[in-house]
Amino acid sequence: MRSYISGHQAVTSTDFVELALGTPVELWLGAEGESEMERAARLAAARDILADNPGMPDDAIRIASRAIEEHAAELFNVVPLTRPAARVRRVRKGAAA
């Protein structure tokens, strides 16, 4: 089954996030090994995007909440563990109880 968002195919979970936000995930999370100059440029770009679209954080939270709500059964598929049998405490002969 193929999934499309706004006409673009989403293959991985990163694709879904990038298509939902309209920006690469690395813009917000950073990339391993980025220099201070790259970090400063990334943060400046993120600030510009947020200035142009101040509702973006709320939209992202709304999208994430909806996804969690729709897939909660799979996300939180918790199997109850059986409780171990009670341990029997043995008292040695001659020892005080």
Secondary structure as a PSIPRED ss2 file (coil, helix, strand):
# PSIPRED VFORMAT (PSIPRED V4.0)

   1 M C   1.000  0.000  0.000
   2 R C   1.000  0.000  0.000
   3 S E   0.000  0.000  1.000
   4 Y E   0.000  0.000  1.000
   5 I E   0.000  0.000  1.000
   6 S C   1.000  0.000  0.000
   7 G C   1.000  0.000  0.000
   8 H E   0.000  0.000  1.000
   9 Q E   0.000  0.000  1.000
  10 A E   0.000  0.000  1.000
  11 V C   1.000  0.000  0.000
  12 T C   1.000  0.000  0.000
  13 S H   0.000  1.000  0.000
  14 T H   0.000  1.000  0.000
  15 D H   0.000  1.000  0.000
  16 F H   0.000  1.000  0.000
  17 V H   0.000  1.000  0.000
  18 E H   0.000  1.000  0.000
  19 L H   0.000  1.000  0.000
  20 A H   0.000  1.000  0.000
  21 L H   0.000  1.000  0.000
  22 G C   1.000  0.000  0.000
  23 T C   1.000  0.000  0.000
  24 P C   1.000  0.000  0.000
  25 V H   0.000  1.000  0.000
  26 E H   0.000  1.000  0.000
  27 L H   0.000  1.000  0.000
  28 W H   0.000  1.000  0.000
  29 L H   0.000  1.000  0.000
  30 G C   1.000  0.000  0.000
  31 A C   1.000  0.000  0.000
  32 E C   1.000  0.000  0.000
  33 G C   1.000  0.000  0.000
  34 E C   1.000  0.000  0.000
  35 S C   1.000  0.000  0.000
  36 E H   0.000  1.000  0.000
  37 M H   0.000  1.000  0.000
  38 E H   0.000  1.000  0.000
  39 R H   0.000  1.000  0.000
  40 A H   0.000  1.000  0.000
  41 A H   0.000  1.000  0.000
  42 R H   0.000  1.000  0.000
  43 L H   0.000  1.000  0.000
  44 A H   0.000  1.000  0.000
  45 A H   0.000  1.000  0.000
  46 A H   0.000  1.000  0.000
  47 R H   0.000  1.000  0.000
  48 D H   0.000  1.000  0.000
  49 I H   0.000  1.000  0.000
  50 L H   0.000  1.000  0.000
  51 A H   0.000  1.000  0.000
  52 D H   0.000  1.000  0.000
  53 N C   1.000  0.000  0.000
  54 P C   1.000  0.000  0.000
  55 G C   1.000  0.000  0.000
  56 M H   0.000  1.000  0.000
  57 P H   0.000  1.000  0.000
  58 D H   0.000  1.000  0.000
  59 D H   0.000  1.000  0.000
  60 A H   0.000  1.000  0.000
  61 I H   0.000  1.000  0.000
  62 R H   0.000  1.000  0.000
  63 I H   0.000  1.000  0.000
  64 A H   0.000  1.000  0.000
  65 S H   0.000  1.000  0.000
  66 R H   0.000  1.000  0.000
  67 A H   0.000  1.000  0.000
  68 I H   0.000  1.000  0.000
  69 E H   0.000  1.000  0.000
  70 E H   0.000  1.000  0.000
  71 H C   1.000  0.000  0.000
  72 A H   0.000  1.000  0.000
  73 A H   0.000  1.000  0.000
  74 E H   0.000  1.000  0.000
  75 L H   0.000  1.000  0.000
  76 F C   1.000  0.000  0.000
  77 N C   1.000  0.000  0.000
  78 V C   1.000  0.000  0.000
  79 V C   1.000  0.000  0.000
  80 P C   1.000  0.000  0.000
  81 L C   1.000  0.000  0.000
  82 T C   1.000  0.000  0.000
  83 R C   1.000  0.000  0.000
  84 P C   1.000  0.000  0.000
  85 A C   1.000  0.000  0.000
  86 A C   1.000  0.000  0.000
  87 R C   1.000  0.000  0.000
  88 V C   1.000  0.000  0.000
  89 R C   1.000  0.000  0.000
  90 R C   1.000  0.000  0.000
  91 V C   1.000  0.000  0.000
  92 R C   1.000  0.000  0.000
  93 K C   1.000  0.000  0.000
  94 G C   1.000  0.000  0.000
  95 A C   1.000  0.000  0.000
  96 A C   1.000  0.000  0.000
  97 A C   1.000  0.000  0.000
